[in-house]
Amino acid sequence: MITIKNIKKSFGEKTILNDISATFYDGKCNLIIGASGSGKTVLTKCMVGLYKPDLGEVLYEDKDMLLMSTAEKKLLRQQIGMLFQGSALFDSMTVQDNIKFSLDMFTKWTLKEKLHRVDEVLSRVNLQGSNKKFPAELSGGMKKRVGIARAIVLNPKYLFCDEPNSGLDPQTSMVIDKLIQEITEEYNITTIVVTHDMNSVMEIGDNIIYLHQGELQWKGNNKEIIFSENKLLNNFIFASEFLQDAKELRMMEAKKGS
């Protein structure tokens, strides 16, 4: 579990985050949503230690990351997996070497142990036999799955996903969402997903926070979001007439089921 308390961050005179508090739970897909410039990326960078907040606390379980020693931070970072927006694979490395990279950096395992672990995570993301391929030989969805495999190779307790469906078609996006959800539940990971994808919000949004211009405007889940009366949130999610109709349909279905 990760808890942030009263996070504030400014660059010069511009306030990017203003008093943000939230909890991100184990075994849940925790989503951070909001328009471009709302502070999502800055918040996640504060949470992983790339930025230092001006004020506030970032608690991993019950320990404030901002007060940790260098050695403690190094151990914590080994427990954090990252899935980047563009997958961020090394083009000159094979799939196997991309995934093994973290094992080379952070473990003293034998080569046999490392290769066995690479095979395990490739199997988990349904890419068995792709070890010797290069990123240029992979589709966008396959690259994302390699990125997920690399992110979980060290058995992280925390997983950060930055726009995991960016650039993917709807069907492939659903596959990636389902995979992230399955891995989160299977390994009881605290997963934080930054996304603009409303399908992801509706499908895997176990715990959602909505940011607007650096302020926390709403908290809830994908069941509650359709009943929200927050105008800023509704304008963000249901901006088009089509999505507004979808919201009304979901509300009708929810009332029938209650």
C-alpha positions in Angstrom: 0.0 0.0 0.0 1.2 3.5 -0.8 -0.3 6.6 1.0 0.4 10.1 0.0 -0.4 13.0 2.4 -0.7 16.7 1.6 1.7 16.6 -1.4 2.6 20.0 -2.7 4.9 20.7 -5.6 5.8 23.9 -7.5 8.2 24.8 -10.2 9.1 28.5 -9.7 5.9 30.4 -9.1 3.7 27.7 -10.8 1.9 25.3 -8.4 1.6 21.9 -10.0 0.3 19.9 -7.1 -1.7 21.4 -4.3 -2.3 19.4 -1.2 -2.9 15.9 -2.7 -3.8 13.1 -0.4 -4.7 9.5 -1.5 -4.2 5.9 -0.7 -3.3 3.2 -3.3 -4.2 -0.3 -2.3 -2.5 -3.8 -2.6 -4.0 -6.1 -5.2 -5.9 -3.2 -6.9 -5.6 -1.3 -10.1 -5.3 2.2 -8.8 -5.9 4.8 -11.6 -4.8 8.4 -11.8 -6.8 10.3 -14.4 -7.0 13.9 -15.6 -6.5 16.1 -18.6 -3.0 16.9 -19.8 -1.3 19.3 -17.4 -3.4 18.2 -14.5 -0.3 17.0 -12.5 -0.6 13.2 -13.1 3.0 12.8 -14.2 4.5 15.1 -11.6 2.6 13.2 -8.9 3.9 9.8 -10.0 7.4 11.2 -10.3 7.1 12.4 -6.7 5.9 9.0 -5.7 8.9 7.1 -7.2 11.5 9.7 -6.0 12.3 11.4 -9.3 10.9 14.7 -7.9 11.0 15.8 -4.2 7.7 17.3 -3.1 7.9 20.8 -1.5 5.6 19.5 1.3 4.0 16.2 2.3 4.7 12.5 2.8 5.0 9.5 0.5 4.5 6.4 2.6 5.4 3.0 1.4 3.5 0.8 3.9 4.3 3.0 6.9 7.7 4.4 6.0 8.1 7.9 4.5 10.2 7.6 1.3 11.3 11.2 1.7 13.0 10.4 5.0 14.7 7.2 3.9 18.5 6.8 3.8 20.2 6.3 0.4 20.5 2.6 1.2 16.8 2.3 2.1 15.8 4.1 -1.1 17.9 1.7 -3.2 16.1 -1.3 -1.6 12.7 0.3 -2.2 13.5 1.0 -5.9 14.2 -2.7 -6.3 10.6 -3.3 -5.2 9.2 -0.9 -7.9 8.4 -2.0 -11.4 7.9 0.5 -14.2 6.0 0.2 -17.4 6.8 3.2 -19.6 4.5 4.9 -22.1 6.7 4.0 -25.1 7.7 0.6 -23.6 11.3 2.1 -23.5 13.0 -1.1 -24.7 16.6 -1.1 -25.8 16.5 -1.4 -29.6 19.9 -3.0 -29.8 19.1 -5.8 -27.3 17.0 -8.9 -27.7 13.8 -9.4 -25.8 15.7 -11.7 -23.5 18.4 -9.2 -22.8 15.9 -6.4 -22.2 14.2 -8.4 -19.5 17.4 -9.7 -18.1 18.8 -6.2 -17.7 17.2 -5.6 -14.3 18.4 -9.0 -13.1 22.0 -8.2 -14.1 21.8 -4.9 -12.2 20.1 -6.0 -9.0 20.8 -9.7 -8.5 23.8 -12.0 -8.1 21.9 -14.9 -9.7 23.7 -17.3 -12.1 23.0 -17.0 -15.8 20.9 -20.2 -15.7 18.7 -18.7 -12.9 18.3 -15.4 -14.8 17.4 -17.1 -18.1 14.9 -19.3 -16.2 13.2 -16.2 -14.7 13.1 -14.5 -18.2 11.3 -17.6 -19.5 8.9 -17.5 -16.6 7.8 -13.9 -17.2 7.7 -14.3 -20.9 5.3 -17.2 -20.4 3.2 -15.1 -18.0 2.7 -12.4 -20.7 2.1 -15.1 -23.4 5.3 -14.4 -25.4 7.0 -17.8 -25.1 9.7 -18.3 -27.6 10.3 -14.5 -28.3 13.6 -14.5 -26.4 15.8 -13.9 -29.4 13.7 -11.3 -31.2 14.5 -7.6 -31.3 12.0 -4.8 -30.5 11.9 -3.9 -34.2 10.4 -7.3 -34.9 7.5 -6.8 -32.4 4.1 -5.3 -32.8 3.0 -2.5 -30.4 1.1 -4.8 -28.2 4.0 -7.3 -28.0 6.3 -4.5 -27.0 4.0 -3.5 -24.2 3.9 -7.1 -23.0 7.7 -7.3 -23.1 7.6 -4.1 -21.0 5.3 -5.7 -18.5 7.5 -8.8 -18.3 10.5 -6.6 -17.6 8.6 -4.6 -15.0 7.6 -7.7 -13.0 10.9 -9.7 -13.4 12.1 -8.8 -10.0 8.7 -9.6 -8.3 7.9 -6.0 -7.4 5.6 -5.0 -4.7 4.7 -1.8 -6.6 4.0 -1.4 -10.3 3.7 2.0 -12.0 2.2 2.1 -15.5 2.4 5.3 -17.6 -0.3 5.3 -20.3 0.0 1.6 -20.9 -2.5 1.7 -23.8 -1.0 4.6 -25.7 -0.8 4.0 -29.4 -2.6 0.7 -29.2 -5.8 -0.3 -31.0 -8.9 -1.0 -28.8 -8.7 -4.7 -28.9 -5.0 -4.8 -28.0 -5.7 -2.2 -25.2 -8.2 -4.6 -23.7 -5.6 -7.4 -23.7 -3.0 -5.1 -21.9 -5.6 -4.0 -19.4 -6.6 -7.6 -18.6 -3.0 -8.6 -18.3 -2.2 -5.8 -15.9 -5.3 -6.6 -13.8 -4.5 -10.3 -13.7 -0.9 -9.7 -12.6 -2.0 -7.2 -10.0 -4.4 -9.6 -8.4 -2.2 -12.7 -8.8 0.8 -11.2 -7.1 -1.1 -8.8 -4.8 0.9 -5.8 -6.3 0.0 -2.2 -5.6 -0.5 -1.0 -9.2 -0.7 2.6 -10.2 -1.9 3.4 -13.7 -1.8 6.8 -15.3 -4.2 6.9 -18.1 -6.5 8.9 -20.5 -8.2 5.7 -21.7 -11.8 5.7 -20.5 -12.2 2.0 -21.4 -9.5 1.3 -18.9 -11.2 3.5 -16.3 -14.4 1.5 -16.7 -12.9 -1.9 -16.9 -10.0 -2.0 -14.3 -10.6 1.1 -12.2 -10.7 -0.5 -8.7 -9.6 2.8 -7.1 -9.5 6.1 -9.1 -8.4 9.6 -8.3 -9.2 12.5 -10.6 -6.8 15.5 -10.8 -7.8 18.9 -12.2 -5.2 21.7 -12.5 -3.1 20.2 -9.7 -6.0 19.5 -7.3 -7.7 16.3 -6.2 -11.3 16.7 -7.4 -12.7 13.2 -6.9 -12.0 9.7 -5.5 -13.9 6.5 -6.2 -14.1 3.4 -8.3 -15.5 2.4 -11.7 -18.9 1.6 -10.3 -19.2 4.9 -8.6 -17.8 7.1 -11.4 -21.0 6.9 -13.5 -23.0 8.4 -10.7 -20.6 11.2 -10.0 -22.1 14.7 -9.8 -18.7 16.3 -10.1 -19.1 18.6 -13.1 -15.4 18.7 -13.8 -15.1 15.0 -13.8 -18.2 14.5 -15.9 -16.9 17.0 -18.5 -13.6 15.1 -18.6 -15.1 11.7 -19.0 -18.4 12.2 -20.8 -17.4 15.1 -23.0 -19.0 13.7 -26.2 -22.6 13.1 -26.8 -21.8 9.4 -27.4 -20.1 9.0 -24.0 -23.0 10.9 -22.3 -25.4 8.4 -23.8 -23.2 5.6 -22.6 -23.2 7.0 -19.1 -27.0 7.2 -19.1 -27.2 3.6 -20.3 -24.9 2.3 -17.6 -26.9 4.2 -15.0 -30.1 2.5 -16.2 -28.4 -0.9 -16.2 -27.1 -0.3 -12.7 -30.5 0.6 -11.4 -32.1 -2.5 -12.9 -29.5 -4.6 -11.2 -30.0 -3.1 -7.8 
